[in-house]
Amino acid sequence: MKKIIVADDEELIRRLVSDFLTAEGYEPLCADDGDVALRLYEENPDTALLILDIMMPNMDGWEVARRIREKSDVPIIMLTARSLEYDQLTAFDAGADDYVTKPCSPSVLMKRVAALLRRSESAATAGKVLTVDALKLDAFAHEVWLGGKSISLTLKEYSILQKLLSAPGRVFTREQMLDDIWGFDFDGDVRTVDSHVARLRTKLGAWGAEHIRTIYGTGYKLEAGDGTEQTASKKQ
């Protein structure tokens, strides 16, 4: 479960954002001022993302972002009532990745969280070679090889395969894949995911049939199987 720090001096905002994060499967860690937010991050270096208000006691959100940026590139969203251009530019200069003004829809905020985490995860796998059995995905070259033979995939098929390879055994729901790969503003339905996975399986032949599993009513996962190779190495 990914940890997300929520720092805001308004209890109602903290509770609302935390409830939505929990419903989305995240673990919220709450702080009512900047000092506490910074300490929480130092105590939880595996934090996946921070949501910071700007105007907080003891230390404002800008300073929290600056101090965290000295040691980490963890994603940061500024959630604030301040809407002037100066405030936004200062936030981005401090290291924020996104800027959301209050009031905002919690559902939209959750989509922004998911999108930012998706970009962060993609950056983490960029330049890596992911291998399971005879299949190899080279994220740097954007190529897929199966048994030494190059496999031609569409961009969406490639993105689905990369997501499944990034976490063997993890179940990705159709909704997650739709949001992460097509974008949360896509107006199609989840059957789009099914049709692309079906074509991906066909192109990968026996390997696809053996390793890409359907979790009925939920989504898909990549099953590496016993004794198979699962590696992720940096591209040199």
Summary of the structure (lengths in Angstrom):
residues: 236
radius of gyration: 20.0
end to end distance: 31.0
largest distance: 59.7
contacts: 727
relative contact order: 0.10
helix: 44%
strand: 22%
